[in-house]
Amino acid sequence: AATVSRFCNKMKMVTNMTMMTVVLLGYTALTQSFVVTPVSMNGAAMTTLVHGPPVLKLRPKHASLSSQFAAGCPVASQRLIRTTQNVMQKRRTTSAVNGMEMNFVVEGVMRCVACMPYILPMMDSLAYGRFLFQKVPILAVIFMKPLQPFLDLAQAFPMISFVAFLGLFLFVVRNKAVPRFIRFNTMQALLLEILLIFPQILTSSNMGGVIPFMFTEFVSNMTFYAIATIVGYSCFSNLIGELPCKIPVISTAVFQQIGGGAGYE
């Protein structure tokens, strides 16, 4: 009888331990997706009092702080929350708009600055358009009138073109701090300036009469057409925000100098 009694007591203990384990596992599974937190106002240490002692609220893990607070606050506090949220939203919207305006201004200035180096090759190409300007005077007005201040400056200081060439190459093209978009256009303009040396050799005084005048005129006209077309394409691409990198041979040589692909910083 004593043995049977001890056996029954052990079975009761095992049964009780099993029931407690089941209850603990069930409770853990039930509260796994919830967190017990006191409701606080604006993250402060003061606990919200709702009809008596501090109240503990069950909230999902991914619930926002505002929804947690609004769930246990009076109507006045909920209105305060909505007002604060509206003010913060307006501030974020205003900051975003100001940032967009600032980026638009900076990008617009950068596009205009990228067109400036092409003034050098365009000025030197005017000498090759003299035959066209004689036949069609309106072209002289179109091309020479906007560049007249720079032409006057070049006549007053004959070395200014050479100084500008060296300055752009040393302080813009070789300067990694300058945006690559500007460096690319600057290098391309300087390369056009260098290429103008070759037609100058062919057209200078007909090389002592060796080259016929008709060939000299043809070379001069083609040189002017080419430079005007390249400069026009480059400036238009810059103004619409695209890199003018589709010029055969020339753009490839520019990439070899500054590196990188067709994108720009």
C-alpha positions in Angstrom: 0.0 0.0 0.0 2.9 2.4 0.8 4.5 1.7 -2.6 1.2 2.4 -4.4 0.8 5.7 -2.4 4.4 6.9 -3.3 3.7 6.0 -7.0 0.5 8.0 -7.0 2.2 11.0 -5.5 5.0 10.9 -8.1 2.4 10.7 -10.9 0.6 13.8 -9.5 3.8 15.7 -9.4 4.6 14.8 -13.0 1.1 15.8 -14.1 1.3 19.2 -12.3 4.7 19.9 -13.9 3.4 19.0 -17.3 0.4 21.3 -16.9 2.6 24.2 -15.8 4.9 23.7 -18.8 1.9 23.8 -21.2 0.5 26.9 -19.6 3.9 28.7 -19.9 4.3 27.7 -23.5 0.8 28.9 -24.3 1.4 32.2 -22.6 4.7 32.7 -24.4 3.1 32.0 -27.8 0.2 34.3 -27.0 2.3 37.3 -26.1 5.1 36.8 -28.6 3.8 39.5 -31.0 3.0 42.0 -28.3 5.2 44.2 -26.0 4.1 45.5 -22.7 4.9 49.2 -22.4 3.6 52.1 -20.3 1.9 54.8 -22.2 4.0 58.0 -22.1 3.6 61.5 -23.4 6.0 62.6 -26.1 8.6 60.1 -24.8 8.8 61.8 -21.4 9.2 59.9 -18.2 5.8 61.0 -16.9 3.3 58.1 -17.3 -0.2 59.0 -18.6 -2.8 58.6 -16.0 -6.1 57.4 -17.2 -8.8 57.2 -14.5 -6.4 56.1 -11.8 -3.1 54.3 -11.6 -0.7 54.0 -14.6 -2.2 51.8 -17.3 -0.2 49.2 -19.1 -1.1 48.8 -22.8 -0.5 45.9 -25.2 0.8 47.2 -28.5 2.0 45.3 -31.6 5.8 45.5 -32.2 5.5 47.5 -35.4 2.9 50.1 -34.2 4.0 53.7 -34.5 4.6 55.9 -31.4 1.8 58.2 -32.3 -0.7 55.4 -32.7 0.4 53.9 -29.3 0.0 57.3 -27.6 -3.3 58.1 -29.3 -4.7 54.7 -28.3 -4.6 55.6 -24.6 -4.9 59.4 -24.5 -7.9 61.6 -24.1 -9.4 63.4 -27.1 -7.5 66.6 -26.4 -4.2 64.8 -26.5 -5.2 63.1 -29.7 -5.9 66.5 -31.3 -2.5 67.7 -30.1 -0.9 64.7 -31.7 -2.6 65.3 -35.1 -1.7 69.0 -34.9 2.0 68.1 -34.3 2.0 65.6 -37.1 0.6 68.2 -39.5 3.2 70.8 -38.5 6.0 68.3 -39.0 4.6 67.2 -42.4 4.5 70.8 -43.5 8.1 71.3 -42.4 9.3 68.2 -44.2 7.4 69.3 -47.4 8.9 72.9 -47.2 12.4 71.4 -46.7 12.0 69.1 -49.7 10.8 72.0 -51.9 13.7 74.2 -50.8 16.1 71.4 -51.5 14.7 70.8 -55.0 14.9 74.6 -55.7 18.5 74.7 -54.5 19.4 71.6 -56.6 17.7 73.2 -59.6 19.7 76.4 -59.3 23.0 74.6 -58.8 22.4 72.3 -61.7 21.4 75.2 -63.9 24.5 77.2 -63.0 26.7 74.1 -63.7 25.1 73.6 -67.1 25.8 77.2 -68.1 29.3 77.1 -66.8 30.0 74.0 -68.8 29.2 75.9 -72.0 31.6 78.7 -71.3 34.9 77.0 -72.5 33.5 76.6 -76.0 33.9 80.4 -76.4 37.6 79.8 -77.2 37.3 77.5 -80.2 34.3 79.4 -81.5 36.3 82.7 -81.4 39.2 81.1 -83.3 36.8 79.5 -85.9 35.5 82.9 -86.9 38.6 83.4 -89.0 37.6 80.3 -91.1 34.2 81.7 -91.7 35.3 84.8 -93.5 34.3 83.5 -96.9 30.9 82.7 -95.7 30.5 86.0 -94.0 31.3 87.8 -97.2 28.7 85.9 -99.1 26.1 85.8 -96.4 26.5 88.9 -94.1 23.7 87.9 -91.8 25.9 85.0 -90.6 28.5 87.5 -89.4 25.9 89.2 -87.3 24.6 85.9 -85.8 28.0 84.5 -84.9 30.2 87.6 -84.3 27.7 89.8 -82.4 27.5 87.6 -79.3 31.2 87.1 -79.2 32.2 90.7 -79.8 33.1 91.5 -76.1 35.4 88.5 -76.1 36.9 89.5 -79.5 37.6 93.0 -78.2 39.2 91.6 -75.1 41.4 89.3 -77.2 42.5 92.2 -79.4 43.4 94.3 -76.3 45.4 91.4 -74.7 46.7 89.1 -77.5 48.1 86.6 -75.0 44.8 86.2 -73.1 43.7 83.2 -75.2 46.9 81.3 -74.4 46.6 82.2 -70.7 43.0 81.1 -70.7 44.0 77.8 -72.4 46.6 77.0 -69.8 44.4 78.1 -66.9 41.5 75.9 -68.0 43.7 72.9 -68.5 45.6 73.2 -65.2 43.0 74.4 -62.8 39.8 72.9 -64.3 40.6 69.8 -66.3 43.2 68.5 -63.8 41.3 69.6 -60.8 39.4 66.6 -59.3 37.3 68.9 -57.1 35.6 70.4 -60.2 32.5 68.4 -61.3 33.3 65.9 -64.0 30.6 67.4 -66.2 32.5 70.7 -66.4 35.9 69.0 -66.7 34.6 67.0 -69.7 33.3 70.0 -71.6 36.4 72.0 -70.8 38.7 69.3 -72.1 36.6 68.9 -75.2 36.7 72.6 -75.9 40.5 72.7 -75.5 40.8 69.7 -77.8 38.8 71.6 -80.5 41.2 74.5 -80.0 44.2 72.3 -80.6 42.6 70.7 -83.7 42.2 74.2 -85.3 46.0 74.3 -85.8 45.8 71.9 -88.7 43.4 73.8 -91.0 45.4 76.9 -90.1 48.5 75.4 -91.6 46.7 74.5 -94.8 45.0 77.8 -95.3 47.8 80.2 -94.2 48.6 82.1 -97.4 47.8 79.1 -99.5 51.1 77.6 -98.4 53.0 79.8 -100.8 50.6 79.2 -103.7 51.0 75.4 -103.6 47.3 74.9 -102.6 44.7 76.4 -104.9 42.4 79.1 -103.6 39.3 77.0 -104.1 40.7 74.3 -101.8 41.6 76.9 -99.2 38.1 78.3 -99.3 36.6 74.8 -99.0 38.8 73.9 -96.1 38.0 77.1 -94.3 34.2 76.7 -94.8 34.3 73.1 -93.7 36.3 74.0 -90.6 33.8 76.7 -89.6 30.9 74.4 -90.2 32.4 71.6 -88.1 33.3 73.8 -85.2 30.0 75.6 -85.2 28.1 72.3 -85.4 30.2 70.7 -82.5 29.9 73.8 -80.3 26.1 74.0 -81.0 25.6 70.3 -80.2 27.7 70.5 -77.0 26.0 73.6 -75.7 22.5 72.2 -76.5 23.4 68.9 -74.7 24.7 70.8 -71.7 21.6 72.9 -71.4 19.3 69.9 -71.4 21.5 68.1 -68.9 23.2 65.5 -71.2 26.9 64.9 -71.6 28.0 65.9 -75.2 30.0 62.7 -75.6 28.8 61.5 -79.0 31.4 63.3 -81.1 33.5 60.7 -83.0 37.2 60.5 -82.0 37.1 63.7 -80.1 34.9 62.5 -77.2 36.9 59.3 -77.0 40.1 61.3 -76.6 38.5 63.4 -73.9 37.5 60.2 -72.0 41.1 59.1 -72.2 42.2 62.3 -70.6 39.7 62.5 -67.7 38.6 58.9 -67.4 35.2 57.4 -66.8 32.2 56.6 -68.9 29.3 58.6 -70.3 27.9 59.6 -67.0 28.8 62.7 -65.0 29.0 63.6 -61.4 
